[in-house]
Amino acid sequence: MANRKLLITGAAGYIASQILPTFQEAYELVLIDTTDKDRNGEKIEGITVVDLMNPDRKQYSRYFE
């Protein structure tokens, strides 16, 4: 069975850091946040930096498909 796609916002945050290892095994992940670095300043691979406050939803709607 193909992995289901899961969008995680706040992917650089603490809670995401706790669930990502398990979720990566079961889902095709789409990771977005306002930064691609964790609280220690270390880059997290696979995160796309997106401003979800931008009123032009065409700029980021593809991540929600």
PDBQT receptor file of N, H, CA, C and O in Angstrom, charges set to zero:
ATOM      1  N   MET A   1       0.834  -1.183   0.000  1.00  0.00    +0.000 N 
ATOM      2  CA  MET A   1       0.000   0.000   0.000  1.00  0.00    +0.000 C 
ATOM      3  C   MET A   1       0.876   1.243   0.000  1.00  0.00    +0.000 C 
ATOM      4  O   MET A   1       1.860   1.312   0.736  1.00  0.00    +0.000 OA
ATOM      5  N   ALA A   2       0.525   2.211  -0.813  1.00  0.00    +0.000 N 
ATOM      6  H   ALA A   2      -0.275   2.154  -1.411  1.00  0.00    +0.000 HD
ATOM      7  CA  ALA A   2       1.312   3.444  -0.900  1.00  0.00    +0.000 C 
ATOM      8  C   ALA A   2       1.129   4.257   0.376  1.00  0.00    +0.000 C 
ATOM      9  O   ALA A   2       0.071   4.231   1.004  1.00  0.00    +0.000 OA
ATOM     10  N   ASN A   3       2.172   4.968   0.737  1.00  0.00    +0.000 N 
ATOM     11  H   ASN A   3       3.032   4.989   0.226  1.00  0.00    +0.000 HD
ATOM     12  CA  ASN A   3       2.085   5.848   1.911  1.00  0.00    +0.000 C 
ATOM     13  C   ASN A   3       1.099   6.970   1.647  1.00  0.00    +0.000 C 
ATOM     14  O   ASN A   3       1.017   7.496   0.537  1.00  0.00    +0.000 OA
ATOM     15  N   ARG A   4       0.368   7.322   2.662  1.00  0.00    +0.000 N 
ATOM     16  H   ARG A   4       0.435   6.895   3.564  1.00  0.00    +0.000 HD
ATOM     17  CA  ARG A   4      -0.517   8.470   2.563  1.00  0.00    +0.000 C 
ATOM     18  C   ARG A   4       0.302   9.727   2.795  1.00  0.00    +0.000 C 
ATOM     19  O   ARG A   4       1.327   9.704   3.476  1.00  0.00    +0.000 OA
ATOM     20  N   LYS A   5      -0.168  10.818   2.217  1.00  0.00    +0.000 N 
ATOM     21  H   LYS A   5      -1.000  10.836   1.664  1.00  0.00    +0.000 HD
ATOM     22  CA  LYS A   5       0.529  12.096   2.351  1.00  0.00    +0.000 C 
ATOM     23  C   LYS A   5       0.013  12.820   3.583  1.00  0.00    +0.000 C 
ATOM     24  O   LYS A   5      -1.189  12.850   3.846  1.00  0.00    +0.000 OA
ATOM     25  N   LEU A   6       0.940  13.403   4.332  1.00  0.00    +0.000 N 
ATOM     26  H   LEU A   6       1.916  13.379   4.118  1.00  0.00    +0.000 HD
ATOM     27  CA  LEU A   6       0.595  14.132   5.548  1.00  0.00    +0.000 C 
ATOM     28  C   LEU A   6       1.343  15.456   5.551  1.00  0.00    +0.000 C 
ATOM     29  O   LEU A   6       2.564  15.487   5.400  1.00  0.00    +0.000 OA
ATOM     30  N   LEU A   7       0.610  16.544   5.724  1.00  0.00    +0.000 N 
ATOM     31  H   LEU A   7      -0.382  16.519   5.847  1.00  0.00    +0.000 HD
ATOM     32  CA  LEU A   7       1.191  17.884   5.821  1.00  0.00    +0.000 C 
ATOM     33  C   LEU A   7       1.408  18.201   7.291  1.00  0.00    +0.000 C 
ATOM     34  O   LEU A   7       0.495  18.067   8.106  1.00  0.00    +0.000 OA
ATOM     35  N   ILE A   8       2.616  18.619   7.623  1.00  0.00    +0.000 N 
ATOM     36  H   ILE A   8       3.358  18.728   6.961  1.00  0.00    +0.000 HD
ATOM     37  CA  ILE A   8       2.912  19.043   8.996  1.00  0.00    +0.000 C 
ATOM     38  C   ILE A   8       3.378  20.485   8.955  1.00  0.00    +0.000 C 
ATOM     39  O   ILE A   8       4.416  20.802   8.375  1.00  0.00    +0.000 OA
ATOM     40  N   THR A   9       2.590  21.360   9.583  1.00  0.00    +0.000 N 
ATOM     41  H   THR A   9       1.747  21.103  10.055  1.00  0.00    +0.000 HD
ATOM     42  CA  THR A   9       3.006  22.750   9.737  1.00  0.00    +0.000 C 
ATOM     43  C   THR A   9       3.737  22.853  11.073  1.00  0.00    +0.000 C 
ATOM     44  O   THR A   9       3.480  22.074  11.992  1.00  0.00    +0.000 OA
ATOM     45  N   GLY A  10       4.632  23.803  11.171  1.00  0.00    +0.000 N 
ATOM     46  H   GLY A  10       4.840  24.435  10.425  1.00  0.00    +0.000 HD
ATOM     47  CA  GLY A  10       5.425  23.914  12.398  1.00  0.00    +0.000 C 
ATOM     48  C   GLY A  10       6.433  22.782  12.496  1.00  0.00    +0.000 C 
ATOM     49  O   GLY A  10       6.771  22.332  13.591  1.00  0.00    +0.000 OA
ATOM     50  N   ALA A  11       6.912  22.324  11.347  1.00  0.00    +0.000 N 
ATOM     51  H   ALA A  11       6.638  22.689  10.457  1.00  0.00    +0.000 HD
ATOM     52  CA  ALA A  11       7.766  21.139  11.281  1.00  0.00    +0.000 C 
ATOM     53  C   ALA A  11       9.131  21.303  11.952  1.00  0.00    +0.000 C 
ATOM     54  O   ALA A  11       9.816  20.311  12.202  1.00  0.00    +0.000 OA
ATOM     55  N   ALA A  12       9.530  22.527  12.243  1.00  0.00    +0.000 N 
ATOM     56  H   ALA A  12       8.973  23.333  12.040  1.00  0.00    +0.000 HD
ATOM     57  CA  ALA A  12      10.807  22.741  12.929  1.00  0.00    +0.000 C 
ATOM     58  C   ALA A  12      10.637  22.828  14.439  1.00  0.00    +0.000 C 
ATOM     59  O   ALA A  12      11.613  23.013  15.167  1.00  0.00    +0.000 OA
ATOM     60  N   GLY A  13       9.416  22.697  14.907  1.00  0.00    +0.000 N 
ATOM     61  H   GLY A  13       8.624  22.547  14.316  1.00  0.00    +0.000 HD
ATOM     62  CA  GLY A  13       9.131  22.855  16.324  1.00  0.00    +0.000 C 
ATOM     63  C   GLY A  13       9.389  21.613  17.157  1.00  0.00    +0.000 C 
ATOM     64  O   GLY A  13       9.714  20.544  16.639  1.00  0.00    +0.000 OA
ATOM     65  N   TYR A  14       9.235  21.783  18.452  1.00  0.00    +0.000 N 
ATOM     66  H   TYR A  14       8.971  22.651  18.872  1.00  0.00    +0.000 HD
ATOM     67  CA  TYR A  14       9.520  20.711  19.408  1.00  0.00    +0.000 C 
ATOM     68  C   TYR A  14       8.614  19.499  19.217  1.00  0.00    +0.000 C 
ATOM     69  O   TYR A  14       9.092  18.365  19.171  1.00  0.00    +0.000 OA
ATOM     70  N   ILE A  15       7.314  19.731  19.107  1.00  0.00    +0.000 N 
ATOM     71  H   ILE A  15       6.926  20.652  19.145  1.00  0.00    +0.000 HD
ATOM     72  CA  ILE A  15       6.391  18.599  18.970  1.00  0.00    +0.000 C 
ATOM     73  C   ILE A  15       6.665  17.835  17.683  1.00  0.00    +0.000 C 
ATOM     74  O   ILE A  15       6.686  16.604  17.686  1.00  0.00    +0.000 OA
ATOM     75  N   ALA A  16       6.873  18.540  16.600  1.00  0.00    +0.000 N 
ATOM     76  H   ALA A  16       6.857  19.540  16.598  1.00  0.00    +0.000 HD
ATOM     77  CA  ALA A  16       7.197  17.869  15.337  1.00  0.00    +0.000 C 
ATOM     78  C   ALA A  16       8.472  17.040  15.473  1.00  0.00    +0.000 C 
ATOM     79  O   ALA A  16       8.556  15.944  14.918  1.00  0.00    +0.000 OA
ATOM     80  N   SER A  17       9.457  17.542  16.197  1.00  0.00    +0.000 N 
ATOM     81  H   SER A  17       9.389  18.432  16.648  1.00  0.00    +0.000 HD
ATOM     82  CA  SER A  17      10.702  16.785  16.361  1.00  0.00    +0.000 C 
ATOM     83  C   SER A  17      10.460  15.459  17.078  1.00  0.00    +0.000 C 
ATOM     84  O   SER A  17      11.221  14.509  16.901  1.00  0.00    +0.000 OA
ATOM     85  N   GLN A  18       9.419  15.395  17.874  1.00  0.00    +0.000 N 
ATOM     86  H   GLN A  18       8.801  16.167  18.018  1.00  0.00    +0.000 HD
ATOM     87  CA  GLN A  18       9.100  14.171  18.601  1.00  0.00    +0.000 C 
ATOM     88  C   GLN A  18       8.356  13.154  17.733  1.00  0.00    +0.000 C 
ATOM     89  O   GLN A  18       8.510  11.948  17.924  1.00  0.00    +0.000 OA
ATOM     90  N   ILE A  19       7.557  13.629  16.789  1.00  0.00    +0.000 N 
ATOM     91  H   ILE A  19       7.432  14.609  16.634  1.00  0.00    +0.000 HD
ATOM     92  CA  ILE A  19       6.737  12.716  15.994  1.00  0.00    +0.000 C 
ATOM     93  C   ILE A  19       7.302  12.394  14.613  1.00  0.00    +0.000 C 
ATOM     94  O   ILE A  19       6.936  11.376  14.026  1.00  0.00    +0.000 OA
ATOM     95  N   LEU A  20       8.186  13.238  14.085  1.00  0.00    +0.000 N 
ATOM     96  H   LEU A  20       8.483  14.064  14.563  1.00  0.00    +0.000 HD
ATOM     97  CA  LEU A  20       8.689  13.022  12.727  1.00  0.00    +0.000 C 
ATOM     98  C   LEU A  20       9.346  11.664  12.521  1.00  0.00    +0.000 C 
ATOM     99  O   LEU A  20       9.061  11.024  11.509  1.00  0.00    +0.000 OA
ATOM    100  N   PRO A  21      10.204  11.183  13.413  1.00  0.00    +0.000 N 
ATOM    101  CA  PRO A  21      10.835   9.880  13.153  1.00  0.00    +0.000 C 
ATOM    102  C   PRO A  21       9.810   8.757  12.931  1.00  0.00    +0.000 C 
ATOM    103  O   PRO A  21      10.004   7.910  12.058  1.00  0.00    +0.000 OA
ATOM    104  N   THR A  22       8.754   8.744  13.691  1.00  0.00    +0.000 N 
ATOM    105  H   THR A  22       8.597   9.432  14.400  1.00  0.00    +0.000 HD
ATOM    106  CA  THR A  22       7.727   7.711  13.535  1.00  0.00    +0.000 C 
ATOM    107  C   THR A  22       6.883   7.962  12.289  1.00  0.00    +0.000 C 
ATOM    108  O   THR A  22       6.586   7.028  11.544  1.00  0.00    +0.000 OA
ATOM    109  N   PHE A  23       6.501   9.191  12.064  1.00  0.00    +0.000 N 
ATOM    110  H   PHE A  23       6.742   9.950  12.670  1.00  0.00    +0.000 HD
ATOM    111  CA  PHE A  23       5.647   9.515  10.925  1.00  0.00    +0.000 C 
ATOM    112  C   PHE A  23       6.362   9.296   9.599  1.00  0.00    +0.000 C 
ATOM    113  O   PHE A  23       5.720   8.947   8.608  1.00  0.00    +0.000 OA
ATOM    114  N   GLN A  24       7.684   9.494   9.560  1.00  0.00    +0.000 N 
ATOM    115  H   GLN A  24       8.205   9.777  10.365  1.00  0.00    +0.000 HD
ATOM    116  CA  GLN A  24       8.427   9.299   8.314  1.00  0.00    +0.000 C 
ATOM    117  C   GLN A  24       8.341   7.858   7.833  1.00  0.00    +0.000 C 
ATOM    118  O   GLN A  24       8.464   7.600   6.635  1.00  0.00    +0.000 OA
ATOM    119  N   GLU A  25       8.136   6.931   8.733  1.00  0.00    +0.000 N 
ATOM    120  H   GLU A  25       8.036   7.140   9.706  1.00  0.00    +0.000 HD
ATOM    121  CA  GLU A  25       8.017   5.523   8.361  1.00  0.00    +0.000 C 
ATOM    122  C   GLU A  25       6.660   5.207   7.748  1.00  0.00    +0.000 C 
ATOM    123  O   GLU A  25       6.552   4.290   6.934  1.00  0.00    +0.000 OA
ATOM    124  N   ALA A  26       5.634   5.944   8.120  1.00  0.00    +0.000 N 
ATOM    125  H   ALA A  26       5.722   6.689   8.781  1.00  0.00    +0.000 HD
ATOM    126  CA  ALA A  26       4.280   5.594   7.721  1.00  0.00    +0.000 C 
ATOM    127  C   ALA A  26       3.659   6.529   6.681  1.00  0.00    +0.000 C 
ATOM    128  O   ALA A  26       2.662   6.169   6.055  1.00  0.00    +0.000 OA
ATOM    129  N   TYR A  27       4.225   7.715   6.485  1.00  0.00    +0.000 N 
ATOM    130  H   TYR A  27       5.034   8.007   6.994  1.00  0.00    +0.000 HD
ATOM    131  CA  TYR A  27       3.601   8.711   5.626  1.00  0.00    +0.000 C 
ATOM    132  C   TYR A  27       4.607   9.339   4.671  1.00  0.00    +0.000 C 
ATOM    133  O   TYR A  27       5.812   9.367   4.922  1.00  0.00    +0.000 OA
ATOM    134  N   GLU A  28       4.065   9.841   3.569  1.00  0.00    +0.000 N 
ATOM    135  H   GLU A  28       3.087   9.819   3.365  1.00  0.00    +0.000 HD
ATOM    136  CA  GLU A  28       4.819  10.742   2.707  1.00  0.00    +0.000 C 
ATOM    137  C   GLU A  28       4.602  12.117   3.317  1.00  0.00    +0.000 C 
ATOM    138  O   GLU A  28       3.482  12.628   3.301  1.00  0.00    +0.000 OA
ATOM    139  N   LEU A  29       5.655  12.725   3.854  1.00  0.00    +0.000 N 
ATOM    140  H   LEU A  29       6.565  12.310   3.867  1.00  0.00    +0.000 HD
ATOM    141  CA  LEU A  29       5.503  13.972   4.603  1.00  0.00    +0.000 C 
ATOM    142  C   LEU A  29       5.750  15.201   3.745  1.00  0.00    +0.000 C 
ATOM    143  O   LEU A  29       6.646  15.225   2.901  1.00  0.00    +0.000 OA
ATOM    144  N   VAL A  30       4.942  16.209   3.979  1.00  0.00    +0.000 N 
ATOM    145  H   VAL A  30       4.214  16.190   4.665  1.00  0.00    +0.000 HD
ATOM    146  CA  VAL A  30       5.148  17.550   3.441  1.00  0.00    +0.000 C 
ATOM    147  C   VAL A  30       5.380  18.414   4.672  1.00  0.00    +0.000 C 
ATOM    148  O   VAL A  30       4.474  18.610   5.483  1.00  0.00    +0.000 OA
ATOM    149  N   LEU A  31       6.594  18.929   4.806  1.00  0.00    +0.000 N 
ATOM    150  H   LEU A  31       7.329  18.770   4.147  1.00  0.00    +0.000 HD
ATOM    151  CA  LEU A  31       6.984  19.675   6.006  1.00  0.00    +0.000 C 
ATOM    152  C   LEU A  31       7.113  21.152   5.678  1.00  0.00    +0.000 C 
ATOM    153  O   LEU A  31       7.863  21.529   4.777  1.00  0.00    +0.000 OA
ATOM    154  N   ILE A  32       6.381  21.991   6.408  1.00  0.00    +0.000 N 
ATOM    155  H   ILE A  32       5.772  21.684   7.139  1.00  0.00    +0.000 HD
ATOM    156  CA  ILE A  32       6.494  23.433   6.214  1.00  0.00    +0.000 C 
ATOM    157  C   ILE A  32       6.592  24.131   7.563  1.00  0.00    +0.000 C 
ATOM    158  O   ILE A  32       6.067  23.662   8.574  1.00  0.00    +0.000 OA
ATOM    159  N   ASP A  33       7.280  25.264   7.543  1.00  0.00    +0.000 N 
ATOM    160  H   ASP A  33       7.705  25.645   6.722  1.00  0.00    +0.000 HD
ATOM    161  CA  ASP A  33       7.427  26.094   8.734  1.00  0.00    +0.000 C 
ATOM    162  C   ASP A  33       7.928  27.454   8.290  1.00  0.00    +0.000 C 
ATOM    163  O   ASP A  33       8.206  27.667   7.109  1.00  0.00    +0.000 OA
ATOM    164  N   THR A  34       8.042  28.362   9.225  1.00  0.00    +0.000 N 
ATOM    165  H   THR A  34       7.816  28.189  10.184  1.00  0.00    +0.000 HD
ATOM    166  CA  THR A  34       8.578  29.693   8.924  1.00  0.00    +0.000 C 
ATOM    167  C   THR A  34      10.097  29.693   8.955  1.00  0.00    +0.000 C 
ATOM    168  O   THR A  34      10.726  30.696   8.618  1.00  0.00    +0.000 OA
ATOM    169  N   THR A  35      10.692  28.573   9.357  1.00  0.00    +0.000 N 
ATOM    170  H   THR A  35      10.181  27.758   9.631  1.00  0.00    +0.000 HD
ATOM    171  CA  THR A  35      12.142  28.410   9.400  1.00  0.00    +0.000 C 
ATOM    172  C   THR A  35      12.482  26.951   9.108  1.00  0.00    +0.000 C 
ATOM    173  O   THR A  35      11.648  26.062   9.278  1.00  0.00    +0.000 OA
ATOM    174  N   ASP A  36      13.698  26.723   8.673  1.00  0.00    +0.000 N 
ATOM    175  H   ASP A  36      14.375  27.446   8.534  1.00  0.00    +0.000 HD
ATOM    176  CA  ASP A  36      14.136  25.338   8.461  1.00  0.00    +0.000 C 
ATOM    177  C   ASP A  36      15.189  24.929   9.493  1.00  0.00    +0.000 C 
ATOM    178  O   ASP A  36      15.946  23.980   9.291  1.00  0.00    +0.000 OA
ATOM    179  N   LYS A  37      15.217  25.679  10.614  1.00  0.00    +0.000 N 
ATOM    180  H   LYS A  37      14.602  26.450  10.778  1.00  0.00    +0.000 HD
ATOM    181  CA  LYS A  37      16.185  25.385  11.680  1.00  0.00    +0.000 C 
ATOM    182  C   LYS A  37      15.453  25.092  12.980  1.00  0.00    +0.000 C 
ATOM    183  O   LYS A  37      14.408  25.679  13.260  1.00  0.00    +0.000 OA
ATOM    184  N   ASP A  38      16.008  24.179  13.773  1.00  0.00    +0.000 N 
ATOM    185  H   ASP A  38      16.857  23.702  13.545  1.00  0.00    +0.000 HD
ATOM    186  CA  ASP A  38      15.403  23.871  15.066  1.00  0.00    +0.000 C 
ATOM    187  C   ASP A  38      15.804  24.921  16.090  1.00  0.00    +0.000 C 
ATOM    188  O   ASP A  38      16.485  25.890  15.755  1.00  0.00    +0.000 OA
ATOM    189  N   ARG A  39      15.388  24.736  17.329  1.00  0.00    +0.000 N 
ATOM    190  H   ARG A  39      14.835  23.949  17.601  1.00  0.00    +0.000 HD
ATOM    191  CA  ARG A  39      15.653  25.745  18.368  1.00  0.00    +0.000 C 
ATOM    192  C   ARG A  39      17.131  25.901  18.682  1.00  0.00    +0.000 C 
ATOM    193  O   ARG A  39      17.531  26.888  19.299  1.00  0.00    +0.000 OA
ATOM    194  N   ASN A  40      17.959  24.925  18.260  1.00  0.00    +0.000 N 
ATOM    195  H   ASN A  40      17.634  24.123  17.758  1.00  0.00    +0.000 HD
ATOM    196  CA  ASN A  40      19.409  25.010  18.444  1.00  0.00    +0.000 C 
ATOM    197  C   ASN A  40      20.113  25.620  17.236  1.00  0.00    +0.000 C 
ATOM    198  O   ASN A  40      21.339  25.730  17.212  1.00  0.00    +0.000 OA
ATOM    199  N   GLY A  41      19.323  26.017  16.230  1.00  0.00    +0.000 N 
ATOM    200  H   GLY A  41      18.327  25.928  16.250  1.00  0.00    +0.000 HD
ATOM    201  CA  GLY A  41      19.893  26.622  15.034  1.00  0.00    +0.000 C 
ATOM    202  C   GLY A  41      20.391  25.611  14.015  1.00  0.00    +0.000 C 
ATOM    203  O   GLY A  41      21.052  25.980  13.045  1.00  0.00    +0.000 OA
ATOM    204  N   GLU A  42      20.079  24.334  14.229  1.00  0.00    +0.000 N 
ATOM    205  H   GLU A  42      19.542  24.034  15.017  1.00  0.00    +0.000 HD
ATOM    206  CA  GLU A  42      20.520  23.296  13.295  1.00  0.00    +0.000 C 
ATOM    207  C   GLU A  42      19.483  23.122  12.197  1.00  0.00    +0.000 C 
ATOM    208  O   GLU A  42      18.283  23.061  12.463  1.00  0.00    +0.000 OA
ATOM    209  N   LYS A  43      19.965  23.042  10.946  1.00  0.00    +0.000 N 
ATOM    210  H   LYS A  43      20.940  23.091  10.730  1.00  0.00    +0.000 HD
ATOM    211  CA  LYS A  43      19.083  22.897   9.800  1.00  0.00    +0.000 C 
ATOM    212  C   LYS A  43      18.407  21.530   9.818  1.00  0.00    +0.000 C 
ATOM    213  O   LYS A  43      19.034  20.510  10.103  1.00  0.00    +0.000 OA
ATOM    214  N   ILE A  44      17.114  21.536   9.506  1.00  0.00    +0.000 N 
ATOM    215  H   ILE A  44      16.604  22.364   9.275  1.00  0.00    +0.000 HD
ATOM    216  CA  ILE A  44      16.332  20.309   9.413  1.00  0.00    +0.000 C 
ATOM    217  C   ILE A  44      16.045  20.056   7.938  1.00  0.00    +0.000 C 
ATOM    218  O   ILE A  44      15.435  20.888   7.265  1.00  0.00    +0.000 OA
ATOM    219  N   GLU A  45      16.479  18.925   7.448  1.00  0.00    +0.000 N 
ATOM    220  H   GLU A  45      16.975  18.250   7.994  1.00  0.00    +0.000 HD
ATOM    221  CA  GLU A  45      16.289  18.601   6.037  1.00  0.00    +0.000 C 
ATOM    222  C   GLU A  45      14.821  18.348   5.727  1.00  0.00    +0.000 C 
ATOM    223  O   GLU A  45      14.092  17.763   6.528  1.00  0.00    +0.000 OA
ATOM    224  N   GLY A  46      14.408  18.795   4.562  1.00  0.00    +0.000 N 
ATOM    225  H   GLY A  46      15.001  19.270   3.912  1.00  0.00    +0.000 HD
ATOM    226  CA  GLY A  46      13.074  18.494   4.068  1.00  0.00    +0.000 C 
ATOM    227  C   GLY A  46      12.008  19.525   4.377  1.00  0.00    +0.000 C 
ATOM    228  O   GLY A  46      10.870  19.386   3.928  1.00  0.00    +0.000 OA
ATOM    229  N   ILE A  47      12.347  20.550   5.129  1.00  0.00    +0.000 N 
ATOM    230  H   ILE A  47      13.271  20.663   5.493  1.00  0.00    +0.000 HD
ATOM    231  CA  ILE A  47      11.363  21.585   5.450  1.00  0.00    +0.000 C 
ATOM    232  C   ILE A  47      11.378  22.665   4.374  1.00  0.00    +0.000 C 
ATOM    233  O   ILE A  47      12.435  23.132   3.949  1.00  0.00    +0.000 OA
ATOM    234  N   THR A  48      10.189  23.044   3.950  1.00  0.00    +0.000 N 
ATOM    235  H   THR A  48       9.331  22.665   4.296  1.00  0.00    +0.000 HD
ATOM    236  CA  THR A  48      10.032  24.166   3.040  1.00  0.00    +0.000 C 
ATOM    237  C   THR A  48       9.585  25.364   3.865  1.00  0.00    +0.000 C 
ATOM    238  O   THR A  48       8.623  25.278   4.627  1.00  0.00    +0.000 OA
ATOM    239  N   VAL A  49      10.285  26.474   3.709  1.00  0.00    +0.000 N 
ATOM    240  H   VAL A  49      11.067  26.544   3.089  1.00  0.00    +0.000 HD
ATOM    241  CA  VAL A  49       9.943  27.699   4.440  1.00  0.00    +0.000 C 
ATOM    242  C   VAL A  49       8.809  28.392   3.698  1.00  0.00    +0.000 C 
ATOM    243  O   VAL A  49       8.938  28.744   2.526  1.00  0.00    +0.000 OA
ATOM    244  N   VAL A  50       7.690  28.584   4.406  1.00  0.00    +0.000 N 
ATOM    245  H   VAL A  50       7.585  28.298   5.359  1.00  0.00    +0.000 HD
ATOM    246  CA  VAL A  50       6.483  29.151   3.814  1.00  0.00    +0.000 C 
ATOM    247  C   VAL A  50       5.868  30.149   4.789  1.00  0.00    +0.000 C 
ATOM    248  O   VAL A  50       5.835  29.914   5.997  1.00  0.00    +0.000 OA
ATOM    249  N   ASP A  51       5.385  31.259   4.252  1.00  0.00    +0.000 N 
ATOM    250  H   ASP A  51       5.411  31.449   3.271  1.00  0.00    +0.000 HD
ATOM    251  CA  ASP A  51       4.680  32.253   5.069  1.00  0.00    +0.000 C 
ATOM    252  C   ASP A  51       3.180  32.043   4.886  1.00  0.00    +0.000 C 
ATOM    253  O   ASP A  51       2.599  32.534   3.919  1.00  0.00    +0.000 OA
ATOM    254  N   LEU A  52       2.552  31.318   5.807  1.00  0.00    +0.000 N 
ATOM    255  H   LEU A  52       3.024  30.919   6.593  1.00  0.00    +0.000 HD
ATOM    256  CA  LEU A  52       1.123  31.036   5.696  1.00  0.00    +0.000 C 
ATOM    257  C   LEU A  52       0.258  32.237   6.053  1.00  0.00    +0.000 C 
ATOM    258  O   LEU A  52      -0.964  32.178   5.917  1.00  0.00    +0.000 OA
ATOM    259  N   MET A  53       0.868  33.315   6.503  1.00  0.00    +0.000 N 
ATOM    260  H   MET A  53       1.860  33.363   6.614  1.00  0.00    +0.000 HD
ATOM    261  CA  MET A  53       0.126  34.552   6.776  1.00  0.00    +0.000 C 
ATOM    262  C   MET A  53      -0.048  35.387   5.510  1.00  0.00    +0.000 C 
ATOM    263  O   MET A  53      -0.814  36.351   5.509  1.00  0.00    +0.000 OA
ATOM    264  N   ASN A  54       0.643  35.035   4.448  1.00  0.00    +0.000 N 
ATOM    265  H   ASN A  54       1.265  34.252   4.449  1.00  0.00    +0.000 HD
ATOM    266  CA  ASN A  54       0.534  35.742   3.180  1.00  0.00    +0.000 C 
ATOM    267  C   ASN A  54      -0.898  35.596   2.660  1.00  0.00    +0.000 C 
ATOM    268  O   ASN A  54      -1.364  34.472   2.476  1.00  0.00    +0.000 OA
ATOM    269  N   PRO A  55      -1.601  36.692   2.421  1.00  0.00    +0.000 N 
ATOM    270  CA  PRO A  55      -2.986  36.587   1.956  1.00  0.00    +0.000 C 
ATOM    271  C   PRO A  55      -3.119  35.996   0.548  1.00  0.00    +0.000 C 
ATOM    272  O   PRO A  55      -4.209  35.575   0.159  1.00  0.00    +0.000 OA
ATOM    273  N   ASP A  56      -2.034  35.960  -0.213  1.00  0.00    +0.000 N 
ATOM    274  H   ASP A  56      -1.149  36.302   0.103  1.00  0.00    +0.000 HD
ATOM    275  CA  ASP A  56      -2.060  35.365  -1.552  1.00  0.00    +0.000 C 
ATOM    276  C   ASP A  56      -1.875  33.850  -1.418  1.00  0.00    +0.000 C 
ATOM    277  O   ASP A  56      -0.756  33.341  -1.469  1.00  0.00    +0.000 OA
ATOM    278  N   ARG A  57      -2.984  33.151  -1.247  1.00  0.00    +0.000 N 
ATOM    279  H   ARG A  57      -3.893  33.565  -1.205  1.00  0.00    +0.000 HD
ATOM    280  CA  ARG A  57      -2.938  31.714  -0.989  1.00  0.00    +0.000 C 
ATOM    281  C   ARG A  57      -2.375  30.912  -2.154  1.00  0.00    +0.000 C 
ATOM    282  O   ARG A  57      -1.975  29.762  -1.976  1.00  0.00    +0.000 OA
ATOM    283  N   LYS A  58      -2.338  31.502  -3.341  1.00  0.00    +0.000 N 
ATOM    284  H   LYS A  58      -2.663  32.437  -3.486  1.00  0.00    +0.000 HD
ATOM    285  CA  LYS A  58      -1.747  30.805  -4.487  1.00  0.00    +0.000 C 
ATOM    286  C   LYS A  58      -0.267  30.545  -4.264  1.00  0.00    +0.000 C 
ATOM    287  O   LYS A  58       0.306  29.648  -4.882  1.00  0.00    +0.000 OA
ATOM    288  N   GLN A  59       0.357  31.322  -3.384  1.00  0.00    +0.000 N 
ATOM    289  H   GLN A  59      -0.109  32.050  -2.881  1.00  0.00    +0.000 HD
ATOM    290  CA  GLN A  59       1.778  31.153  -3.099  1.00  0.00    +0.000 C 
ATOM    291  C   GLN A  59       2.085  29.851  -2.367  1.00  0.00    +0.000 C 
ATOM    292  O   GLN A  59       3.216  29.369  -2.418  1.00  0.00    +0.000 OA
ATOM    293  N   TYR A  60       1.096  29.276  -1.689  1.00  0.00    +0.000 N 
ATOM    294  H   TYR A  60       0.177  29.667  -1.648  1.00  0.00    +0.000 HD
ATOM    295  CA  TYR A  60       1.358  28.068  -0.886  1.00  0.00    +0.000 C 
ATOM    296  C   TYR A  60       0.267  27.007  -0.948  1.00  0.00    +0.000 C 
ATOM    297  O   TYR A  60       0.377  25.988  -0.267  1.00  0.00    +0.000 OA
ATOM    298  N   SER A  61      -0.764  27.207  -1.726  1.00  0.00    +0.000 N 
ATOM    299  H   SER A  61      -0.854  28.035  -2.279  1.00  0.00    +0.000 HD
ATOM    300  CA  SER A  61      -1.884  26.255  -1.768  1.00  0.00    +0.000 C 
ATOM    301  C   SER A  61      -1.448  24.871  -2.241  1.00  0.00    +0.000 C 
ATOM    302  O   SER A  61      -2.079  23.882  -1.868  1.00  0.00    +0.000 OA
ATOM    303  N   ARG A  62      -0.402  24.767  -3.043  1.00  0.00    +0.000 N 
ATOM    304  H   ARG A  62       0.110  25.570  -3.347  1.00  0.00    +0.000 HD
ATOM    305  CA  ARG A  62       0.050  23.467  -3.556  1.00  0.00    +0.000 C 
ATOM    306  C   ARG A  62       0.470  22.518  -2.432  1.00  0.00    +0.000 C 
ATOM    307  O   ARG A  62       0.412  21.301  -2.607  1.00  0.00    +0.000 OA
ATOM    308  N   TYR A  63       0.885  23.045  -1.293  1.00  0.00    +0.000 N 
ATOM    309  H   TYR A  63       0.931  24.034  -1.151  1.00  0.00    +0.000 HD
ATOM    310  CA  TYR A  63       1.302  22.184  -0.190  1.00  0.00    +0.000 C 
ATOM    311  C   TYR A  63       0.112  21.478   0.465  1.00  0.00    +0.000 C 
ATOM    312  O   TYR A  63       0.287  20.488   1.176  1.00  0.00    +0.000 OA
ATOM    313  N   PHE A  64      -1.089  21.986   0.225  1.00  0.00    +0.000 N 
ATOM    314  H   PHE A  64      -1.231  22.789  -0.353  1.00  0.00    +0.000 HD
ATOM    315  CA  PHE A  64      -2.286  21.430   0.850  1.00  0.00    +0.000 C 
ATOM    316  C   PHE A  64      -3.029  20.453  -0.061  1.00  0.00    +0.000 C 
ATOM    317  O   PHE A  64      -4.106  19.972   0.291  1.00  0.00    +0.000 OA
ATOM    318  N   GLU A  65      -2.462  20.163  -1.223  1.00  0.00    +0.000 N 
ATOM    319  H   GLU A  65      -1.587  20.553  -1.510  1.00  0.00    +0.000 HD
ATOM    320  CA  GLU A  65      -3.122  19.237  -2.161  1.00  0.00    +0.000 C 
ATOM    321  C   GLU A  65      -3.010  17.806  -1.687  1.00  0.00    +0.000 C 
ATOM    322  O   GLU A  65      -3.507  16.896  -2.351  1.00  0.00    +0.000 OA
TER     323      GLU A  65
